[in-house]
């Protein structure tokens, strides 16, 4: 109990800030949940088979993360991209990104 008290006393003013401002979170779950897919991806890249395979996996993680951020259904987005990409101009590929493609 003494160690816990000794740890808490120098941090007391900062702890009180949490009680004074209702918009402060008591934990960092929001930040940790936001970076969890990155950490899992890093672990999965070890088993991609090759550096190029890992690059491709990272690319899809990025695409699907962008879909999630922009409230786009990843399946519908990928289906649409695969339908239109054979006839799409190479210099306009940015139009096919999840935040730009109208589904």
Buried (B, 14 or more C-beta within 10 A) or exposed (E): EEEEEEEEEEEEEEEEEEEEEEEEEEEEEEEEEEEEBEEEBEEBBEEBEEEEEBEEBBEEBEBBBBBEEEEBEBEEBBEBBEEEEEEEEEEEEEEBBBEEBEE
